[in-house]
Amino acid sequence: MRIARAINNLIEGFERLPGVGPKSAARLTYYLLHVPQIELDKFADAIRNLKLNTKECNICHNVSELDPCDICDDVSRDKNIICVVEQPLDVLAFERGGRYKGVYHVLHGVIDPLHNIGPDEIKIDELLNRAQDTSHRTQEIILALNPNMEGESTCMYIKRQIANCKLQIKISRLAHGLPTGADVQYADETTLTHALNNRREF
């Protein structure tokens, strides 16, 4: 049976998304066939405007409507403490808890040689530049990367680079509460708050 080109194109589009297999892609496509056109138009507009109406903060590299973002621009935040995370989703996870009052730095990935991702492909140099910025004396960097092999190797690399810069900055790592192999973005607010409060020097 020949599938209509419009249906096939959308199925192929969904299949390119992470975690969406052929069956899920087909199910989503056929579901959208029954959605009213006005809702489809809203959905299409949301996708179309995703990059047009967002910016990457030039300070922390989080995704926001503004540059600098609301967090970096907030005078009540402690600019001397930087929480380093892998992805913008991790920032949302910490902010849901409402307890962390420092600022963030989003790497947009981790060092992963198997996928040809080295230090130059993520925002490590930008982090080092922030740490050396004399306008805000960085006192602590919290490495809140996922507790897997790539996250740990990225933490070690960052620690070495900061030592090479001879910066007197406390380096800490999230502690109790995050099981090995778990992703920060999926942890609940209580677990993340506990992990922050019990962070250990790294």
PyMOL commands that place a pseudoatom at each C-alpha (Angstrom):
pseudoatom trace, name=CA, resn=MET, resi=1, chain=A, elem=C, hetatm=0, pos=[0.000, 0.000, 0.000]
pseudoatom trace, name=CA, resn=ARG, resi=2, chain=A, elem=C, hetatm=0, pos=[1.333, 3.386, -1.008]
pseudoatom trace, name=CA, resn=ILE, resi=3, chain=A, elem=C, hetatm=0, pos=[1.338, 5.987, 1.811]
pseudoatom trace, name=CA, resn=ALA, resi=4, chain=A, elem=C, hetatm=0, pos=[0.387, 9.572, 0.968]
pseudoatom trace, name=CA, resn=ARG, resi=5, chain=A, elem=C, hetatm=0, pos=[3.505, 11.706, 0.531]
pseudoatom trace, name=CA, resn=ALA, resi=6, chain=A, elem=C, hetatm=0, pos=[2.446, 14.215, 3.224]
pseudoatom trace, name=CA, resn=ILE, resi=7, chain=A, elem=C, hetatm=0, pos=[2.011, 11.385, 5.748]
pseudoatom trace, name=CA, resn=ASN, resi=8, chain=A, elem=C, hetatm=0, pos=[5.284, 9.733, 4.803]
pseudoatom trace, name=CA, resn=ASN, resi=9, chain=A, elem=C, hetatm=0, pos=[7.201, 13.034, 5.041]
pseudoatom trace, name=CA, resn=LEU, resi=10, chain=A, elem=C, hetatm=0, pos=[5.904, 13.688, 8.556]
pseudoatom trace, name=CA, resn=ILE, resi=11, chain=A, elem=C, hetatm=0, pos=[6.652, 10.125, 9.677]
pseudoatom trace, name=CA, resn=GLU, resi=12, chain=A, elem=C, hetatm=0, pos=[10.222, 10.531, 8.435]
pseudoatom trace, name=CA, resn=GLY, resi=13, chain=A, elem=C, hetatm=0, pos=[10.426, 13.892, 10.228]
pseudoatom trace, name=CA, resn=PHE, resi=14, chain=A, elem=C, hetatm=0, pos=[9.346, 12.373, 13.547]
pseudoatom trace, name=CA, resn=GLU, resi=15, chain=A, elem=C, hetatm=0, pos=[11.788, 9.469, 13.094]
pseudoatom trace, name=CA, resn=ARG, resi=16, chain=A, elem=C, hetatm=0, pos=[14.661, 11.954, 13.086]
pseudoatom trace, name=CA, resn=LEU, resi=17, chain=A, elem=C, hetatm=0, pos=[13.759, 13.008, 16.638]
pseudoatom trace, name=CA, resn=PRO, resi=18, chain=A, elem=C, hetatm=0, pos=[15.665, 11.314, 19.504]
pseudoatom trace, name=CA, resn=GLY, resi=19, chain=A, elem=C, hetatm=0, pos=[13.830, 8.378, 21.051]
pseudoatom trace, name=CA, resn=VAL, resi=20, chain=A, elem=C, hetatm=0, pos=[11.142, 8.199, 18.349]
pseudoatom trace, name=CA, resn=GLY, resi=21, chain=A, elem=C, hetatm=0, pos=[11.065, 4.924, 16.426]
pseudoatom trace, name=CA, resn=PRO, resi=22, chain=A, elem=C, hetatm=0, pos=[9.109, 4.077, 13.249]
pseudoatom trace, name=CA, resn=LYS, resi=23, chain=A, elem=C, hetatm=0, pos=[5.983, 2.894, 15.103]
pseudoatom trace, name=CA, resn=SER, resi=24, chain=A, elem=C, hetatm=0, pos=[5.858, 5.936, 17.392]
pseudoatom trace, name=CA, resn=ALA, resi=25, chain=A, elem=C, hetatm=0, pos=[6.427, 8.222, 14.407]
pseudoatom trace, name=CA, resn=ALA, resi=26, chain=A, elem=C, hetatm=0, pos=[3.541, 6.651, 12.510]
pseudoatom trace, name=CA, resn=ARG, resi=27, chain=A, elem=C, hetatm=0, pos=[1.272, 6.782, 15.582]
pseudoatom trace, name=CA, resn=LEU, resi=28, chain=A, elem=C, hetatm=0, pos=[1.990, 10.501, 16.108]
pseudoatom trace, name=CA, resn=THR, resi=29, chain=A, elem=C, hetatm=0, pos=[1.418, 11.277, 12.440]
pseudoatom trace, name=CA, resn=TYR, resi=30, chain=A, elem=C, hetatm=0, pos=[-1.929, 9.510, 12.244]
pseudoatom trace, name=CA, resn=TYR, resi=31, chain=A, elem=C, hetatm=0, pos=[-2.970, 11.117, 15.535]
pseudoatom trace, name=CA, resn=LEU, resi=32, chain=A, elem=C, hetatm=0, pos=[-2.306, 14.563, 14.060]
pseudoatom trace, name=CA, resn=LEU, resi=33, chain=A, elem=C, hetatm=0, pos=[-4.547, 13.714, 11.093]
pseudoatom trace, name=CA, resn=HIS, resi=34, chain=A, elem=C, hetatm=0, pos=[-7.521, 13.889, 13.487]
pseudoatom trace, name=CA, resn=VAL, resi=35, chain=A, elem=C, hetatm=0, pos=[-6.475, 17.160, 15.148]
pseudoatom trace, name=CA, resn=PRO, resi=36, chain=A, elem=C, hetatm=0, pos=[-8.445, 20.253, 14.023]
pseudoatom trace, name=CA, resn=GLN, resi=37, chain=A, elem=C, hetatm=0, pos=[-6.574, 22.375, 11.468]
pseudoatom trace, name=CA, resn=ILE, resi=38, chain=A, elem=C, hetatm=0, pos=[-6.452, 25.392, 13.810]
pseudoatom trace, name=CA, resn=GLU, resi=39, chain=A, elem=C, hetatm=0, pos=[-4.577, 23.305, 16.390]
pseudoatom trace, name=CA, resn=LEU, resi=40, chain=A, elem=C, hetatm=0, pos=[-2.204, 22.013, 13.720]
pseudoatom trace, name=CA, resn=ASP, resi=41, chain=A, elem=C, hetatm=0, pos=[-1.509, 25.595, 12.655]
pseudoatom trace, name=CA, resn=LYS, resi=42, chain=A, elem=C, hetatm=0, pos=[-0.653, 26.537, 16.258]
pseudoatom trace, name=CA, resn=PHE, resi=43, chain=A, elem=C, hetatm=0, pos=[1.616, 23.501, 16.513]
pseudoatom trace, name=CA, resn=ALA, resi=44, chain=A, elem=C, hetatm=0, pos=[3.347, 24.405, 13.227]
pseudoatom trace, name=CA, resn=ASP, resi=45, chain=A, elem=C, hetatm=0, pos=[3.791, 28.021, 14.374]
pseudoatom trace, name=CA, resn=ALA, resi=46, chain=A, elem=C, hetatm=0, pos=[5.336, 26.863, 17.665]
pseudoatom trace, name=CA, resn=ILE, resi=47, chain=A, elem=C, hetatm=0, pos=[7.896, 24.769, 15.759]
pseudoatom trace, name=CA, resn=ARG, resi=48, chain=A, elem=C, hetatm=0, pos=[8.529, 27.547, 13.212]
pseudoatom trace, name=CA, resn=ASN, resi=49, chain=A, elem=C, hetatm=0, pos=[9.149, 30.129, 15.958]
pseudoatom trace, name=CA, resn=LEU, resi=50, chain=A, elem=C, hetatm=0, pos=[11.249, 27.865, 18.183]
pseudoatom trace, name=CA, resn=LYS, resi=51, chain=A, elem=C, hetatm=0, pos=[14.588, 29.229, 16.972]
pseudoatom trace, name=CA, resn=LEU, resi=52, chain=A, elem=C, hetatm=0, pos=[13.303, 32.585, 15.753]
pseudoatom trace, name=CA, resn=ASN, resi=53, chain=A, elem=C, hetatm=0, pos=[12.086, 33.615, 19.227]
pseudoatom trace, name=CA, resn=THR, resi=54, chain=A, elem=C, hetatm=0, pos=[14.861, 32.168, 21.393]
pseudoatom trace, name=CA, resn=LYS, resi=55, chain=A, elem=C, hetatm=0, pos=[18.452, 33.227, 22.019]
pseudoatom trace, name=CA, resn=GLU, resi=56, chain=A, elem=C, hetatm=0, pos=[21.499, 31.723, 23.654]
pseudoatom trace, name=CA, resn=CYS, resi=57, chain=A, elem=C, hetatm=0, pos=[22.599, 33.770, 26.646]
pseudoatom trace, name=CA, resn=ASN, resi=58, chain=A, elem=C, hetatm=0, pos=[26.134, 35.026, 25.964]
pseudoatom trace, name=CA, resn=ILE, resi=59, chain=A, elem=C, hetatm=0, pos=[27.017, 34.590, 29.658]
pseudoatom trace, name=CA, resn=CYS, resi=60, chain=A, elem=C, hetatm=0, pos=[25.667, 31.196, 30.748]
pseudoatom trace, name=CA, resn=HIS, resi=61, chain=A, elem=C, hetatm=0, pos=[24.631, 29.794, 27.317]
pseudoatom trace, name=CA, resn=ASN, resi=62, chain=A, elem=C, hetatm=0, pos=[21.178, 28.844, 28.534]
pseudoatom trace, name=CA, resn=VAL, resi=63, chain=A, elem=C, hetatm=0, pos=[18.320, 29.230, 26.043]
pseudoatom trace, name=CA, resn=SER, resi=64, chain=A, elem=C, hetatm=0, pos=[16.085, 32.218, 26.736]
pseudoatom trace, name=CA, resn=GLU, resi=65, chain=A, elem=C, hetatm=0, pos=[14.008, 34.959, 25.139]
pseudoatom trace, name=CA, resn=LEU, resi=66, chain=A, elem=C, hetatm=0, pos=[16.530, 37.556, 26.317]
pseudoatom trace, name=CA, resn=ASP, resi=67, chain=A, elem=C, hetatm=0, pos=[20.293, 38.000, 26.197]
pseudoatom trace, name=CA, resn=PRO, resi=68, chain=A, elem=C, hetatm=0, pos=[21.475, 38.033, 28.927]
pseudoatom trace, name=CA, resn=CYS, resi=69, chain=A, elem=C, hetatm=0, pos=[18.896, 35.618, 30.294]
pseudoatom trace, name=CA, resn=ASP, resi=70, chain=A, elem=C, hetatm=0, pos=[16.620, 36.335, 33.285]
pseudoatom trace, name=CA, resn=ILE, resi=71, chain=A, elem=C, hetatm=0, pos=[18.864, 34.387, 35.665]
pseudoatom trace, name=CA, resn=CYS, resi=72, chain=A, elem=C, hetatm=0, pos=[22.117, 36.117, 34.688]
pseudoatom trace, name=CA, resn=ASP, resi=73, chain=A, elem=C, hetatm=0, pos=[20.334, 39.483, 34.760]
pseudoatom trace, name=CA, resn=ASP, resi=74, chain=A, elem=C, hetatm=0, pos=[18.860, 38.891, 38.239]
pseudoatom trace, name=CA, resn=VAL, resi=75, chain=A, elem=C, hetatm=0, pos=[20.761, 41.049, 40.745]
pseudoatom trace, name=CA, resn=SER, resi=76, chain=A, elem=C, hetatm=0, pos=[19.587, 38.841, 43.626]
pseudoatom trace, name=CA, resn=ARG, resi=77, chain=A, elem=C, hetatm=0, pos=[21.471, 35.794, 42.286]
pseudoatom trace, name=CA, resn=ASP, resi=78, chain=A, elem=C, hetatm=0, pos=[24.904, 34.974, 43.715]
pseudoatom trace, name=CA, resn=LYS, resi=79, chain=A, elem=C, hetatm=0, pos=[27.244, 35.435, 40.732]
pseudoatom trace, name=CA, resn=ASN, resi=80, chain=A, elem=C, hetatm=0, pos=[30.149, 33.943, 42.703]
pseudoatom trace, name=CA, resn=ILE, resi=81, chain=A, elem=C, hetatm=0, pos=[28.710, 30.398, 42.518]
pseudoatom trace, name=CA, resn=ILE, resi=82, chain=A, elem=C, hetatm=0, pos=[28.392, 28.750, 39.101]
pseudoatom trace, name=CA, resn=CYS, resi=83, chain=A, elem=C, hetatm=0, pos=[26.500, 25.483, 38.668]
pseudoatom trace, name=CA, resn=VAL, resi=84, chain=A, elem=C, hetatm=0, pos=[27.756, 23.710, 35.542]
pseudoatom trace, name=CA, resn=VAL, resi=85, chain=A, elem=C, hetatm=0, pos=[25.170, 21.560, 33.732]
pseudoatom trace, name=CA, resn=GLU, resi=86, chain=A, elem=C, hetatm=0, pos=[25.071, 19.638, 30.472]
pseudoatom trace, name=CA, resn=GLN, resi=87, chain=A, elem=C, hetatm=0, pos=[21.838, 20.923, 28.906]
pseudoatom trace, name=CA, resn=PRO, resi=88, chain=A, elem=C, hetatm=0, pos=[19.248, 23.720, 29.305]
pseudoatom trace, name=CA, resn=LEU, resi=89, chain=A, elem=C, hetatm=0, pos=[16.773, 21.085, 30.577]
pseudoatom trace, name=CA, resn=ASP, resi=90, chain=A, elem=C, hetatm=0, pos=[19.018, 20.636, 33.615]
pseudoatom trace, name=CA, resn=VAL, resi=91, chain=A, elem=C, hetatm=0, pos=[18.622, 24.329, 34.493]
pseudoatom trace, name=CA, resn=LEU, resi=92, chain=A, elem=C, hetatm=0, pos=[14.845, 23.862, 34.488]
pseudoatom trace, name=CA, resn=ALA, resi=93, chain=A, elem=C, hetatm=0, pos=[15.224, 20.889, 36.845]
pseudoatom trace, name=CA, resn=PHE, resi=94, chain=A, elem=C, hetatm=0, pos=[17.194, 22.937, 39.388]
pseudoatom trace, name=CA, resn=GLU, resi=95, chain=A, elem=C, hetatm=0, pos=[14.947, 25.990, 39.070]
pseudoatom trace, name=CA, resn=ARG, resi=96, chain=A, elem=C, hetatm=0, pos=[11.852, 23.897, 39.827]
pseudoatom trace, name=CA, resn=GLY, resi=97, chain=A, elem=C, hetatm=0, pos=[13.288, 23.293, 43.287]
pseudoatom trace, name=CA, resn=GLY, resi=98, chain=A, elem=C, hetatm=0, pos=[13.634, 27.041, 43.903]
pseudoatom trace, name=CA, resn=ARG, resi=99, chain=A, elem=C, hetatm=0, pos=[16.469, 26.610, 46.421]
pseudoatom trace, name=CA, resn=TYR, resi=100, chain=A, elem=C, hetatm=0, pos=[19.569, 27.294, 44.327]
pseudoatom trace, name=CA, resn=LYS, resi=101, chain=A, elem=C, hetatm=0, pos=[20.402, 31.015, 44.248]
pseudoatom trace, name=CA, resn=GLY, resi=102, chain=A, elem=C, hetatm=0, pos=[23.620, 31.008, 42.244]
pseudoatom trace, name=CA, resn=VAL, resi=103, chain=A, elem=C, hetatm=0, pos=[24.006, 31.159, 38.458]
pseudoatom trace, name=CA, resn=TYR, resi=104, chain=A, elem=C, hetatm=0, pos=[24.519, 28.483, 35.800]
pseudoatom trace, name=CA, resn=HIS, resi=105, chain=A, elem=C, hetatm=0, pos=[26.780, 27.527, 32.938]
pseudoatom trace, name=CA, resn=VAL, resi=106, chain=A, elem=C, hetatm=0, pos=[25.381, 25.252, 30.228]
pseudoatom trace, name=CA, resn=LEU, resi=107, chain=A, elem=C, hetatm=0, pos=[27.995, 23.178, 28.405]
pseudoatom trace, name=CA, resn=HIS, resi=108, chain=A, elem=C, hetatm=0, pos=[25.604, 21.878, 25.711]
pseudoatom trace, name=CA, resn=GLY, resi=109, chain=A, elem=C, hetatm=0, pos=[27.079, 18.397, 25.959]
pseudoatom trace, name=CA, resn=VAL, resi=110, chain=A, elem=C, hetatm=0, pos=[29.916, 16.421, 27.510]
pseudoatom trace, name=CA, resn=ILE, resi=111, chain=A, elem=C, hetatm=0, pos=[33.237, 15.115, 26.290]
pseudoatom trace, name=CA, resn=ASP, resi=112, chain=A, elem=C, hetatm=0, pos=[32.409, 11.932, 24.378]
pseudoatom trace, name=CA, resn=PRO, resi=113, chain=A, elem=C, hetatm=0, pos=[35.228, 10.577, 22.167]
pseudoatom trace, name=CA, resn=LEU, resi=114, chain=A, elem=C, hetatm=0, pos=[33.017, 7.765, 20.840]
pseudoatom trace, name=CA, resn=HIS, resi=115, chain=A, elem=C, hetatm=0, pos=[30.798, 10.395, 19.202]
pseudoatom trace, name=CA, resn=ASN, resi=116, chain=A, elem=C, hetatm=0, pos=[33.696, 12.698, 18.249]
pseudoatom trace, name=CA, resn=ILE, resi=117, chain=A, elem=C, hetatm=0, pos=[32.774, 15.315, 20.876]
pseudoatom trace, name=CA, resn=GLY, resi=118, chain=A, elem=C, hetatm=0, pos=[35.887, 16.890, 22.333]
pseudoatom trace, name=CA, resn=PRO, resi=119, chain=A, elem=C, hetatm=0, pos=[36.403, 19.833, 24.726]
pseudoatom trace, name=CA, resn=ASP, resi=120, chain=A, elem=C, hetatm=0, pos=[36.304, 22.314, 21.825]
pseudoatom trace, name=CA, resn=GLU, resi=121, chain=A, elem=C, hetatm=0, pos=[32.783, 21.223, 20.834]
pseudoatom trace, name=CA, resn=ILE, resi=122, chain=A, elem=C, hetatm=0, pos=[31.224, 22.245, 24.161]
pseudoatom trace, name=CA, resn=LYS, resi=123, chain=A, elem=C, hetatm=0, pos=[31.339, 25.438, 26.248]
pseudoatom trace, name=CA, resn=ILE, resi=124, chain=A, elem=C, hetatm=0, pos=[34.349, 24.675, 28.452]
pseudoatom trace, name=CA, resn=ASP, resi=125, chain=A, elem=C, hetatm=0, pos=[36.539, 27.585, 27.267]
pseudoatom trace, name=CA, resn=GLU, resi=126, chain=A, elem=C, hetatm=0, pos=[33.630, 29.935, 27.959]
pseudoatom trace, name=CA, resn=LEU, resi=127, chain=A, elem=C, hetatm=0, pos=[33.412, 28.549, 31.510]
pseudoatom trace, name=CA, resn=LEU, resi=128, chain=A, elem=C, hetatm=0, pos=[37.137, 29.142, 32.065]
pseudoatom trace, name=CA, resn=ASN, resi=129, chain=A, elem=C, hetatm=0, pos=[36.770, 32.708, 30.786]
pseudoatom trace, name=CA, resn=ARG, resi=130, chain=A, elem=C, hetatm=0, pos=[33.938, 33.308, 33.264]
pseudoatom trace, name=CA, resn=ALA, resi=131, chain=A, elem=C, hetatm=0, pos=[35.995, 31.840, 36.100]
pseudoatom trace, name=CA, resn=GLN, resi=132, chain=A, elem=C, hetatm=0, pos=[38.833, 34.272, 35.286]
pseudoatom trace, name=CA, resn=ASP, resi=133, chain=A, elem=C, hetatm=0, pos=[36.539, 37.296, 34.901]
pseudoatom trace, name=CA, resn=THR, resi=134, chain=A, elem=C, hetatm=0, pos=[37.552, 39.845, 37.527]
pseudoatom trace, name=CA, resn=SER, resi=135, chain=A, elem=C, hetatm=0, pos=[34.168, 41.620, 37.525]
pseudoatom trace, name=CA, resn=HIS, resi=136, chain=A, elem=C, hetatm=0, pos=[32.738, 38.682, 39.518]
pseudoatom trace, name=CA, resn=ARG, resi=137, chain=A, elem=C, hetatm=0, pos=[35.111, 36.696, 41.685]
pseudoatom trace, name=CA, resn=THR, resi=138, chain=A, elem=C, hetatm=0, pos=[34.032, 33.096, 41.228]
pseudoatom trace, name=CA, resn=GLN, resi=139, chain=A, elem=C, hetatm=0, pos=[34.295, 31.326, 44.577]
pseudoatom trace, name=CA, resn=GLU, resi=140, chain=A, elem=C, hetatm=0, pos=[32.784, 27.953, 43.729]
pseudoatom trace, name=CA, resn=ILE, resi=141, chain=A, elem=C, hetatm=0, pos=[32.018, 25.876, 40.653]
pseudoatom trace, name=CA, resn=ILE, resi=142, chain=A, elem=C, hetatm=0, pos=[29.465, 23.113, 41.201]
pseudoatom trace, name=CA, resn=LEU, resi=143, chain=A, elem=C, hetatm=0, pos=[29.863, 20.335, 38.650]
pseudoatom trace, name=CA, resn=ALA, resi=144, chain=A, elem=C, hetatm=0, pos=[26.290, 19.104, 38.212]
pseudoatom trace, name=CA, resn=LEU, resi=145, chain=A, elem=C, hetatm=0, pos=[26.935, 16.791, 35.276]
pseudoatom trace, name=CA, resn=ASN, resi=146, chain=A, elem=C, hetatm=0, pos=[25.242, 13.421, 34.992]
pseudoatom trace, name=CA, resn=PRO, resi=147, chain=A, elem=C, hetatm=0, pos=[26.983, 10.679, 37.025]
pseudoatom trace, name=CA, resn=ASN, resi=148, chain=A, elem=C, hetatm=0, pos=[28.029, 8.522, 34.076]
pseudoatom trace, name=CA, resn=MET, resi=149, chain=A, elem=C, hetatm=0, pos=[31.392, 7.894, 32.404]
pseudoatom trace, name=CA, resn=GLU, resi=150, chain=A, elem=C, hetatm=0, pos=[31.162, 10.891, 30.053]
pseudoatom trace, name=CA, resn=GLY, resi=151, chain=A, elem=C, hetatm=0, pos=[30.003, 13.206, 32.843]
pseudoatom trace, name=CA, resn=GLU, resi=152, chain=A, elem=C, hetatm=0, pos=[32.805, 12.103, 35.166]
pseudoatom trace, name=CA, resn=SER, resi=153, chain=A, elem=C, hetatm=0, pos=[35.513, 12.468, 32.497]
pseudoatom trace, name=CA, resn=THR, resi=154, chain=A, elem=C, hetatm=0, pos=[34.216, 15.958, 31.648]
pseudoatom trace, name=CA, resn=CYS, resi=155, chain=A, elem=C, hetatm=0, pos=[34.349, 16.895, 35.348]
pseudoatom trace, name=CA, resn=MET, resi=156, chain=A, elem=C, hetatm=0, pos=[37.946, 15.693, 35.573]
pseudoatom trace, name=CA, resn=TYR, resi=157, chain=A, elem=C, hetatm=0, pos=[38.898, 17.677, 32.485]
pseudoatom trace, name=CA, resn=ILE, resi=158, chain=A, elem=C, hetatm=0, pos=[37.303, 20.883, 33.842]
pseudoatom trace, name=CA, resn=LYS, resi=159, chain=A, elem=C, hetatm=0, pos=[39.023, 20.424, 37.195]
pseudoatom trace, name=CA, resn=ARG, resi=160, chain=A, elem=C, hetatm=0, pos=[42.411, 20.017, 35.469]
pseudoatom trace, name=CA, resn=GLN, resi=161, chain=A, elem=C, hetatm=0, pos=[41.888, 23.097, 33.313]
pseudoatom trace, name=CA, resn=ILE, resi=162, chain=A, elem=C, hetatm=0, pos=[40.969, 25.238, 36.324]
pseudoatom trace, name=CA, resn=ALA, resi=163, chain=A, elem=C, hetatm=0, pos=[44.066, 23.968, 38.145]
pseudoatom trace, name=CA, resn=ASN, resi=164, chain=A, elem=C, hetatm=0, pos=[46.193, 24.817, 35.084]
pseudoatom trace, name=CA, resn=CYS, resi=165, chain=A, elem=C, hetatm=0, pos=[44.811, 28.371, 35.193]
pseudoatom trace, name=CA, resn=LYS, resi=166, chain=A, elem=C, hetatm=0, pos=[45.951, 28.536, 38.846]
pseudoatom trace, name=CA, resn=LEU, resi=167, chain=A, elem=C, hetatm=0, pos=[42.531, 29.747, 39.952]
pseudoatom trace, name=CA, resn=GLN, resi=168, chain=A, elem=C, hetatm=0, pos=[41.749, 29.553, 43.670]
pseudoatom trace, name=CA, resn=ILE, resi=169, chain=A, elem=C, hetatm=0, pos=[38.202, 28.271, 43.189]
pseudoatom trace, name=CA, resn=LYS, resi=170, chain=A, elem=C, hetatm=0, pos=[36.410, 25.589, 45.175]
pseudoatom trace, name=CA, resn=ILE, resi=171, chain=A, elem=C, hetatm=0, pos=[35.287, 22.752, 42.882]
pseudoatom trace, name=CA, resn=SER, resi=172, chain=A, elem=C, hetatm=0, pos=[32.396, 20.651, 44.159]
pseudoatom trace, name=CA, resn=ARG, resi=173, chain=A, elem=C, hetatm=0, pos=[30.355, 17.769, 42.792]
pseudoatom trace, name=CA, resn=LEU, resi=174, chain=A, elem=C, hetatm=0, pos=[26.717, 16.855, 43.426]
pseudoatom trace, name=CA, resn=ALA, resi=175, chain=A, elem=C, hetatm=0, pos=[26.517, 14.254, 46.151]
pseudoatom trace, name=CA, resn=HIS, resi=176, chain=A, elem=C, hetatm=0, pos=[23.980, 11.913, 47.760]
pseudoatom trace, name=CA, resn=GLY, resi=177, chain=A, elem=C, hetatm=0, pos=[20.640, 11.512, 46.105]
pseudoatom trace, name=CA, resn=LEU, resi=178, chain=A, elem=C, hetatm=0, pos=[21.609, 11.064, 42.462]
pseudoatom trace, name=CA, resn=PRO, resi=179, chain=A, elem=C, hetatm=0, pos=[22.084, 7.390, 41.602]
pseudoatom trace, name=CA, resn=THR, resi=180, chain=A, elem=C, hetatm=0, pos=[24.907, 6.433, 39.242]
pseudoatom trace, name=CA, resn=GLY, resi=181, chain=A, elem=C, hetatm=0, pos=[23.770, 6.641, 35.637]
pseudoatom trace, name=CA, resn=ALA, resi=182, chain=A, elem=C, hetatm=0, pos=[20.772, 8.884, 36.368]
pseudoatom trace, name=CA, resn=ASP, resi=183, chain=A, elem=C, hetatm=0, pos=[20.161, 12.097, 34.418]
pseudoatom trace, name=CA, resn=VAL, resi=184, chain=A, elem=C, hetatm=0, pos=[19.874, 15.405, 36.300]
pseudoatom trace, name=CA, resn=GLN, resi=185, chain=A, elem=C, hetatm=0, pos=[16.886, 16.558, 34.240]
pseudoatom trace, name=CA, resn=TYR, resi=186, chain=A, elem=C, hetatm=0, pos=[14.777, 13.593, 35.398]
pseudoatom trace, name=CA, resn=ALA, resi=187, chain=A, elem=C, hetatm=0, pos=[15.496, 13.982, 39.113]
pseudoatom trace, name=CA, resn=ASP, resi=188, chain=A, elem=C, hetatm=0, pos=[12.769, 15.404, 41.344]
pseudoatom trace, name=CA, resn=GLU, resi=189, chain=A, elem=C, hetatm=0, pos=[13.124, 18.709, 43.206]
pseudoatom trace, name=CA, resn=THR, resi=190, chain=A, elem=C, hetatm=0, pos=[13.760, 17.099, 46.608]
pseudoatom trace, name=CA, resn=THR, resi=191, chain=A, elem=C, hetatm=0, pos=[16.514, 14.847, 45.262]
pseudoatom trace, name=CA, resn=LEU, resi=192, chain=A, elem=C, hetatm=0, pos=[18.242, 17.728, 43.490]
pseudoatom trace, name=CA, resn=THR, resi=193, chain=A, elem=C, hetatm=0, pos=[18.019, 19.996, 46.553]
pseudoatom trace, name=CA, resn=HIS, resi=194, chain=A, elem=C, hetatm=0, pos=[19.511, 17.220, 48.692]
pseudoatom trace, name=CA, resn=ALA, resi=195, chain=A, elem=C, hetatm=0, pos=[22.274, 16.653, 46.142]
pseudoatom trace, name=CA, resn=LEU, resi=196, chain=A, elem=C, hetatm=0, pos=[23.080, 20.379, 46.101]
pseudoatom trace, name=CA, resn=ASN, resi=197, chain=A, elem=C, hetatm=0, pos=[23.063, 20.791, 49.879]
pseudoatom trace, name=CA, resn=ASN, resi=198, chain=A, elem=C, hetatm=0, pos=[25.319, 17.768, 50.346]
pseudoatom trace, name=CA, resn=ARG, resi=199, chain=A, elem=C, hetatm=0, pos=[27.711, 18.490, 47.505]
pseudoatom trace, name=CA, resn=ARG, resi=200, chain=A, elem=C, hetatm=0, pos=[31.292, 17.412, 48.149]
pseudoatom trace, name=CA, resn=GLU, resi=201, chain=A, elem=C, hetatm=0, pos=[34.577, 19.016, 47.243]
pseudoatom trace, name=CA, resn=PHE, resi=202, chain=A, elem=C, hetatm=0, pos=[35.846, 17.529, 43.992]
for i in range(1, 202): cmd.bond("trace and resi %d" % i, "trace and resi %d" % (i + 1))
show_as sticks, trace
zoom trace
